[in-house]
Amino acid sequence: MMKPLRLARDSGLNSNAHIASRLALLTAVLLLVFAFYANGLTTDAFWTDEMFSVGNMGGFDSPRSPAEIIRSVADNFPDHVPLFFLLGAGWANVVGWTQFALRAFPILAGILQIAWMYRLGTDLFGYSSGVIAALLLGTSAYAIMYVHDFRMYSLLLMLVTMHLWLYFRIVSKQSPGRLTWLLFLATNVALLYTHLFALIFLASLVLFHIISFAKSAHWFRVLLIWAVSALLFAPYISILIAGVQRATRLEKVTSSAATAFELVPTFVWLLMNGSWVLAMFVVGMLVLALHQKRHAIALKLTTIPVTMLILILLGNALIGLIPLDRMRYFIVLWIPCILLITYSLTQIPRLNAITFFVLLLWIVSGYQFYRSTEIRYHIGGMSKVFLYPPMQDWAFFLNGKIRSQDYLVGFSDSDHVNKDMDLGQSTADYYTHVYLGIDGAFIQEKGWGDWLARNIDKHLSNHPHLVFLYEPANPPPTFDRVFDRIAENHIPCDVLLDSQNLIAQRYVHPLAGCEHEYRPINFDNGIKIVDHFGAYDPDNDRVQLVTGWEVANEGQLDEYNISFQILTDEWQKMSQIDEHLYNDILKWHELEMSTDQLPSGDYRLVVILYDRYTGEKVPGIDQTSGEYGSILPLLAFSVET
């Protein structure tokens, strides 16, 4: 059986001064790492997959129960597992759904991961190794990308580090405590429910366990814990298999899969902070350290990343899953690889100067690589956020100045910001909805011809209350086309922001006018008229009306119809137009009714919501007047001879 692990012993190890110096050094490392992690936390926008996280957790609607979250993940993204979504939803329900609050969760996991990396490195190779391992992991540019990402990867790395640390504590002690065994089981199950590629790590650790240690009582008990974890994961296996099968049938995934000859050097390059000089130094020092020291654990530890790499490459060769812009699937290799890099830098005392130089080069390269454009190609859709406008800053500036029916219109270098994801919400929806409580869209800054006309029409049609947002010092090429379209159908009202960097002005439908107050109507079945306004046009013998509608659920679109009727003072019906609720009513509906056949007199335009199958009217209440009934007036007007 493996001998108990022991920390490196220095003179004065237990002195207060020595303990204080260690704590100071570790604190300095954590502060440096936190500076890396928090950089840009509130500047770059959420990307596609982060929107998947928010949507599955219920960030766009009412808070979801754990069962609803699990069902959402299983139905919409069956190639994922639900733990991160459950924990993230619990976190968000406490601290809020803003970008800062949500991204603080993976950063917390990242800081804990660094603390456990320090303990793991210290237990395996000594105190200095623990500090260096924490520093290397905390300044790895590619790993930082995913600590700064509201996805499961930071949690995955934390759990890998914890599980490895618990594993070595168990196999190195004569009698591990019950808490250690319980945590070992918990981290194992948590890994399985965090990401599919945790299976690759666990399979590699099982192989390491089999070849590394004698078959003691702990040896069998560790295997038993892993077996129990597999049984606890069994209920989700069929869902996961179906999800993987669905993902591998997508041509856009399989057609772009890279080969092993492309993936391996890219992985090494990303691991080494984009520096081939570092790669050569580290590989040379690792070979030298393994040859000179022949450390039993270090030698066998190499089997974990090697096995993981082989399994990933074999899986990719069989099902074609990993293109070069989805290298995040290799992130699970980071922890064992960082341990081996740490070993190479700390086990040859005569090379301290070189070790210091390599660490310095690692940190500098990591900072430059993190800020470079080269790394963006390998982070997939996350790279698109660099084309988005500073939506969070704009939302912050507009907070408190927006009315509930406003629709925000701005510009973006990429139309992807408006793309509805699998759950029907876009990145633009997140920033306008969560921060301001409204809807909005961002028109592409560059475009021409019919495509531009369709793009403008898609985002500007059917919105009577607009807040137009632009940078006056740097108007985009499409500015004039968009401004002209807004001016055609709206009148300018108050300016909400007027600065050198940003102008925001409200534009409204002419029928509403700048002083219009919202007049909502709530029906008993949950359907709402969020606002309505109109006017009688005697010159053209017509009544014009605009109504804004919301439904409690999509099923109501097929269940109910609307009747607009012109009535006399004696409630005699003079004219009527009926509409199916599903027929382009939401969100805003414009109506014209002719009055050329009406005799002189006073009239009212009313609305009736009724069941399309039974004809039964649905009562409602006008929130402005307090009037309650199944026939509610929208507009009063008089026709003169």
Secondary structure, DSSP 8 states (H G I E B T S, - for coil): ----------TTTTSHHHHHHHHHHHHHHHHHHHHHHHTTTTTS---HHHHHHHHHHTTTSS---HHHHHHHHHHH-TTS-SHHHHHHHHHHHHH-SSHHHHHHHHHHHHHHHHHHHHHHHHHHH-HHHHHHHHHHHHT-HHHHHHHTSSSSHHHHHHHHHHHHHHHHHHHT-SS--HHHHHHHHHHHHHHHTT-TTHHHHHHHHHHHHHHHS---HHHHHHHHHHHHHHHHHHHHHHHHHHHHHHHHT-HHHHTT---HHHHHHHHHHHHTTT-HHHHHHHHHHHHHHHHHH--HHHHHHTHHHHHHHHHHHHHHHHH----GGGGGGGGGGHHHHHHHHHHHHHS-GGGHHHHHHHHHHHHHHHHHHHHSSGGGGGGGGGGGGGGS--HHHHHHHHTTT--TT-EEEEEES-GGGG---TTS--HHHHHHHHHHSSEEEEEESS--HHHHHHHHHHHHTT-SEEEEEE-TTS--TTHHHHHHHHHHH-EEEEEEEESSS-EEEEEE-TTT-TT-----EEETTS-EEEEEEEEEETTTTEEEEEEEEE-SSTTHHHHEEEEEEEEETT--EEEEEEEETTTT-SSEEEEEEE-TT--SEEEEEEEEEEETTT--B--EEETTT--EESSEEEEEEEE--
